Amino acid sequence: MNPLRFHPGRRLFFRALAGAGAVVLAGCDKLSRTEWFPKFLGNTEVLTRKAQRTVMSRNSMAQEFPESARSPEFRSNGTAMPNNAQYKALAAGGFDAYRLEVGGLVEKPASFSLEELRAMSSRTQITRHDCVEGWSAIGKWKGVPLTAVLERVLPTTAARYVVFHCADPMENDGTSQYYESIDMEDAHHPQTILAYELNDKTLPIPNGAPIRLRVERQLGYKHAKYVMRIELVDSFEKIAGGRGGYWEDQGYEWYAGI
């Protein structure tokens, strides 16, 4: 188990800063449509990211907890069952037909079954999930380190970001699939995993089965659920709203460090 590598007061500071920003943004739809406000957010986001990385090294770890600290229940954040016919068919079959597609700026595009992902090296970690809705929970996650998957596909030198395309549509008509992204630094962080177990059991559907991202140094909305495809890119410009994530396209910060 990895010890806490930085002072907990700093974690609380960044948690409060990022959480407050998200709450403000949730009520600022009109501002997000102005010309000046997105530029202001971009500038403050850069400052937040630089400030965090000034006090935290590249390999600093999010706090990990003992078994005794696990929450009695780990609630679902966001979608509990994707309104997606393809996903529902996969779920009905126990995800036996699931394939994780990995492509974009890689030398060897590939797809992996759930069995193949489970056969790769794994990591188990007990960490706290901090949601912008104001709740937290501590859970035990097991999954394949994202690094292990990237080693199979060989990212090109042009790759700057990893984008996670998900099964859950965010609109009632089945459109606007959820997506998220992280940079290559977080992609190679040892605590960044594609989780397939929660609390020693197969990952439940409400918590993102069969695969969800765990990027432990960021807020909950970055932890994409129902991951179906991974794409390595050099820019977000041509992806959805161009800001690197579904909520980011609505005005949330792309870098949600805690």
QUIMOGI-V278197 format. One record per residue. N is the residue number from 0. RES is the residue in one letter. PSI is psi as a letter, one per 20 degrees, with the letter a starting at -180 (999 if undefined). OMEGA is omega as a letter, one per 40 degrees, with the letter a starting at -180 (* if undefined). Layout:
BEGIN
N/RES/PSI/OMEGA
N/RES/PSI/OMEGA
END
This chain:
BEGIN
0/M/p/a
1/N/p/i
2/P/r/i
3/L/p/a
4/R/i/i
5/F/r/a
6/H/p/a
7/P/h/i
8/G/h/i
9/R/g/i
10/R/g/i
11/L/h/i
12/F/g/a
13/F/h/i
14/R/g/i
15/A/g/a
16/L/g/a
17/A/g/a
18/G/g/i
19/A/h/i
20/G/g/a
21/A/g/i
22/V/g/i
23/V/g/a
24/L/h/a
25/A/h/a
26/G/j/a
27/C/l/a
28/D/h/a
29/K/g/i
30/L/h/a
31/S/i/a
32/R/i/i
33/T/r/a
34/E/h/a
35/W/h/a
36/F/g/i
37/P/h/i
38/K/h/i
39/F/g/i
40/L/g/i
41/G/g/i
42/N/g/a
43/T/h/i
44/E/g/i
45/V/g/i
46/L/g/i
47/T/g/a
48/R/g/a
49/K/h/i
50/A/g/a
51/Q/g/a
52/R/i/i
53/T/h/a
54/V/i/a
55/M/p/i
56/S/r/a
57/R/h/a
58/N/j/i
59/S/q/a
60/M/q/i
61/A/q/a
62/Q/p/i
63/E/q/a
64/F/r/i
65/P/r/i
66/E/h/a
67/S/i/a
68/A/i/a
69/R/p/i
70/S/q/a
71/P/h/i
72/E/p/i
73/F/o/a
74/R/r/i
75/S/p/i
76/N/p/i
77/G/b/a
78/T/p/i
79/A/h/i
80/M/o/a
81/P/p/i
82/N/m/a
83/N/o/a
84/A/g/i
85/Q/g/i
86/Y/g/a
87/K/h/i
88/A/g/i
89/L/g/a
90/A/g/i
91/A/h/i
92/G/j/i
93/G/k/a
94/F/k/i
95/D/h/a
96/A/j/a
97/Y/p/i
98/R/p/i
99/L/o/i
100/E/p/i
101/V/o/a
102/G/b/a
103/G/c/a
104/L/m/i
105/V/q/i
106/E/h/a
107/K/m/i
108/P/q/a
109/A/r/i
110/S/q/a
111/F/p/i
112/S/r/i
113/L/h/i
114/E/g/i
115/E/h/i
116/L/g/i
117/R/h/a
118/A/i/i
119/M/r/i
120/S/q/a
121/S/r/i
122/R/p/i
123/T/p/a
124/Q/q/i
125/I/o/a
126/T/r/i
127/R/p/i
128/H/p/a
129/D/o/a
130/C/q/i
131/V/i/i
132/E/i/i
133/G/j/i
134/W/q/i
135/S/q/i
136/A/q/i
137/I/p/a
138/G/q/i
139/K/o/a
140/W/q/i
141/K/p/a
142/G/a/i
143/V/p/i
144/P/p/a
145/L/h/i
146/T/h/a
147/A/h/i
148/V/g/a
149/L/h/i
150/E/h/i
151/R/h/a
152/V/i/i
153/L/n/i
154/P/q/i
155/T/r/i
156/T/i/i
157/A/i/a
158/A/p/i
159/R/h/a
160/Y/q/i
161/V/p/a
162/V/p/a
163/F/o/i
164/H/p/a
165/C/r/a
166/A/i/a
167/D/o/i
168/P/q/a
169/M/i/i
170/E/q/a
171/N/h/a
172/D/j/i
173/G/j/a
174/T/a/i
175/S/m/i
176/Q/q/i
177/Y/q/i
178/Y/q/i
179/E/r/a
180/S/q/i
181/I/r/i
182/D/r/a
183/M/h/i
184/E/g/i
185/D/h/i
186/A/h/a
187/H/j/i
188/H/p/a
189/P/h/i
190/Q/j/i
191/T/o/a
192/I/q/i
193/L/o/a
194/A/p/i
195/Y/j/i
196/E/q/i
197/L/p/i
198/N/l/i
199/D/j/i
200/K/q/i
201/T/p/a
202/L/p/i
203/P/q/i
204/I/g/i
205/P/h/a
206/N/j/i
207/G/j/a
208/A/q/e
209/P/i/a
210/I/p/i
211/R/q/i
212/L/p/i
213/R/o/i
214/V/n/a
215/E/i/a
216/R/j/i
217/Q/r/a
218/L/r/a
219/G/h/a
220/Y/i/i
221/K/i/a
222/H/m/a
223/A/p/i
224/K/r/i
225/Y/l/a
226/V/p/a
227/M/h/a
228/R/q/i
229/I/p/a
230/E/p/i
231/L/p/a
232/V/r/i
233/D/i/a
234/S/q/i
235/F/i/a
236/E/h/a
237/K/j/a
238/I/o/i
239/A/c/a
240/G/i/i
241/G/j/a
242/R/j/i
243/G/j/i
244/G/q/a
245/Y/g/a
246/W/h/i
247/E/h/i
248/D/h/i
249/Q/i/i
250/G/i/i
251/Y/q/i
252/E/q/i
253/W/g/i
254/Y/o/a
255/A/l/a
256/G/q/i
257/I/999/*
END
